[in-house]
Amino acid sequence: MSEHLPKVCIIDALDSIDAIFEYCKDLEFEDYMNDRKTRDAIYRNIEVIGEAADRTPQYFQLNHPEIPWQKMLSTRNSIAHGYDKINDKIIWNIINNLLPDLKSKLEKLLDSL
């Protein structure tokens, strides 16, 4: 992958996180499971988050180890390449328990640039 400016990558990731939160607003897990369009949109945005991590220059990633760059990319790869094995309970956990912290860290990092 070609490298991009770190700021652009962070903005892309934050935009996708915001989209995921908007799609899940007022949803319970059962609602999420019954709405294929929402699940597909969330999968796509998780892929974008991973792509943003992948395109963030290595030197920048090394200088900001508080961001789980590799986990972001690994999650993207799991969805893109293991689409037939997606575990929606894990995705739901990511949305509700990991993305809020990631968003906070990315916003803080963006503010420092």
N, C-alpha and C positions, 0 to 999 in steps of 0.2 A: 504494500500500500504506500502511496505517496504521503509524505508528511504535510501537515497544514499548520497554520498558526495556532498555537495553543488556545488563544482566546476564542477563535472560531469554533474549535472542537468543543470547548466547554459550553459555549452558547448552544451548540447543536444538541449536546447531551441534556442540558437544562430544558431546552424546548421540548424534547421528547419526554422527559420526566413530567413536565407540566401537562403534556397531552395525556399521558397515562393517568395522572391524577384526575384530570377532567373526565376521562372515559369511565373511571371507576367511582366517581362521585355518587354517593347514595346507593351503591351496589353492595349486596352481600355476596358471599362466595357462590351460592346457588344461582343468583341472578347472572353473575359473571359466567358461570358454566353454561347457562341456557342462552347466552348471547354470543353466537359465533363471530359476528362482526366486531364486537368489542374485543374478544380474545384475539382475533386476527390483527386488529389495530394495535393492541398492546404488544403482541409478538413483534410486529414491525418496528415499533418504537424502541423496544429493547434491543433489536438489531442495530438501530441507529446509534443508541448509546454505546454499544460495543464497537461500532465502526469509528465513532468519535474517539474512543479510547485508543483504538489501533492507529489512528492517524495523528494522534498527539505525539510530537517528537519524543524520542527516547530520553534525551537529556532532560526534558521537562518532567517526564514521568519520574525519573530518578531523583529530581529535586523536590518532588511532591509525593512522597510515599504514603501520605495520609489518604490518598485517593486509591481505591482498589482497581487500578487500571486493568490488571490481568483478569480479575474476576468479572469485570465488565465485558471484556473480550470473550472470556470463556462462556459466559451466559449467552452472548450473541451467537457464538459458534454452536452451542448446544441446540439453540432454536433453529438456526439456519441449516445445520447439517443433520440434526436429529429430530426434525419436525414431526416424525411419526412416533416419537417417544417423549414428547413434551409432558411434563408432570405439572398440571395446573395448580396443584396444592403448593408446589415450590414457587411457581410464578406468583401466586397470590401472596405468599410469604414475602417474596422479594418486594412486591408492590407496597405492602403494608408495614414491613419491618426494616427493610434495607434502603429503599429509595428515599424515604424522608431524610435519613442521615446523609446519604450520598448527595442529595440536593443541597443540604446545608453546607457540606464541605465544598462542593463545587461553587456555590454562591460566594462563600468566603474567599476561595481562591480567585474567582473572577474579580471580586472587589479589590483584590491586592494587585491586580495587573494594571 
